Amino acid sequence: MPEKLIYTPEETATLLGMGMNKVYELLALGAIPAKKLGRKYLIPKHALEQWLNNSPKEAGLDQENILKSET
């Protein structure tokens, strides 16, 4: 089976250990890099890996942003 190059939001949530609401929130904010095709988000594997390798603040995952979005 070929290596997967595109993830769905559901697969991304599983990979990141996050809930679906949080993933969709980060997608809507543009924090997680994605392409939108109609109503569907497509998350390229290379872009997700690059995003994860950035500092937490650049990736939108700094403690302050996480706490704000949970309230």
C-alpha beads as a LAMMPS data file, in Angstrom:
LAMMPS data file: protein, C-alpha beads

71 atoms
70 bonds

1 atom types
1 bond types

-500.0 500.0 xlo xhi
-500.0 500.0 ylo yhi
-500.0 500.0 zlo zhi

Masses

1 110.0

Atoms # bond

1 1 1 0.000 0.000 0.000
2 1 1 1.458 3.392 -0.937
3 1 1 2.374 5.903 1.737
4 1 1 -0.421 8.350 2.549
5 1 1 0.356 11.899 1.383
6 1 1 -2.881 13.629 2.443
7 1 1 -4.666 13.403 5.792
8 1 1 -8.273 14.099 6.668
9 1 1 -9.109 16.157 9.766
10 1 1 -10.139 12.904 11.476
11 1 1 -6.771 11.284 10.744
12 1 1 -4.992 14.457 11.832
13 1 1 -6.878 14.475 15.146
14 1 1 -5.841 10.871 15.762
15 1 1 -2.204 11.555 14.843
16 1 1 -2.036 14.613 17.100
17 1 1 -4.053 13.121 19.949
18 1 1 -6.524 16.018 19.786
19 1 1 -10.261 16.188 19.632
20 1 1 -12.031 16.904 16.369
21 1 1 -13.334 20.271 17.570
22 1 1 -9.799 21.461 18.336
23 1 1 -8.495 20.297 14.946
24 1 1 -11.323 22.067 13.104
25 1 1 -10.730 25.189 15.187
26 1 1 -7.009 25.176 14.288
27 1 1 -7.878 24.555 10.636
28 1 1 -10.332 27.472 10.612
29 1 1 -7.694 29.744 12.186
30 1 1 -5.166 28.657 9.587
31 1 1 -2.868 27.292 12.297
32 1 1 -2.796 23.820 10.734
33 1 1 -1.796 24.103 7.073
34 1 1 -4.470 22.692 4.789
35 1 1 -6.138 23.022 1.428
36 1 1 -9.887 23.349 1.301
37 1 1 -11.734 21.636 -1.517
38 1 1 -15.343 22.721 -1.282
39 1 1 -16.275 21.936 2.307
40 1 1 -13.544 19.343 2.760
41 1 1 -10.140 19.992 4.347
42 1 1 -7.098 18.189 2.963
43 1 1 -3.958 18.268 5.110
44 1 1 -0.761 17.488 3.180
45 1 1 1.557 15.203 5.142
46 1 1 4.679 17.278 4.409
47 1 1 2.953 20.506 5.528
48 1 1 1.712 18.877 8.746
49 1 1 5.204 17.550 9.502
50 1 1 6.731 20.962 8.829
51 1 1 4.115 22.617 11.064
52 1 1 4.881 20.157 13.860
53 1 1 8.615 20.826 13.557
54 1 1 8.091 24.578 14.072
55 1 1 8.221 26.036 17.526
56 1 1 4.945 25.633 19.458
57 1 1 4.239 29.372 19.294
58 1 1 4.653 29.451 15.500
59 1 1 2.411 26.399 15.223
60 1 1 -0.342 28.091 17.250
61 1 1 0.129 25.671 20.134
62 1 1 1.578 27.976 22.759
63 1 1 0.003 27.628 26.211
64 1 1 -1.720 31.019 26.048
65 1 1 -3.544 30.233 22.783
66 1 1 -4.584 26.785 23.980
67 1 1 -6.005 28.124 27.232
68 1 1 -7.874 30.945 25.442
69 1 1 -9.541 28.526 23.051
70 1 1 -10.617 26.149 25.819
71 1 1 -12.586 28.793 27.731

Bonds

1 1 1 2
2 1 2 3
3 1 3 4
4 1 4 5
5 1 5 6
6 1 6 7
7 1 7 8
8 1 8 9
9 1 9 10
10 1 10 11
11 1 11 12
12 1 12 13
13 1 13 14
14 1 14 15
15 1 15 16
16 1 16 17
17 1 17 18
18 1 18 19
19 1 19 20
20 1 20 21
21 1 21 22
22 1 22 23
23 1 23 24
24 1 24 25
25 1 25 26
26 1 26 27
27 1 27 28
28 1 28 29
29 1 29 30
30 1 30 31
31 1 31 32
32 1 32 33
33 1 33 34
34 1 34 35
35 1 35 36
36 1 36 37
37 1 37 38
38 1 38 39
39 1 39 40
40 1 40 41
41 1 41 42
42 1 42 43
43 1 43 44
44 1 44 45
45 1 45 46
46 1 46 47
47 1 47 48
48 1 48 49
49 1 49 50
50 1 50 51
51 1 51 52
52 1 52 53
53 1 53 54
54 1 54 55
55 1 55 56
56 1 56 57
57 1 57 58
58 1 58 59
59 1 59 60
60 1 60 61
61 1 61 62
62 1 62 63
63 1 63 64
64 1 64 65
65 1 65 66
66 1 66 67
67 1 67 68
68 1 68 69
69 1 69 70
70 1 70 71
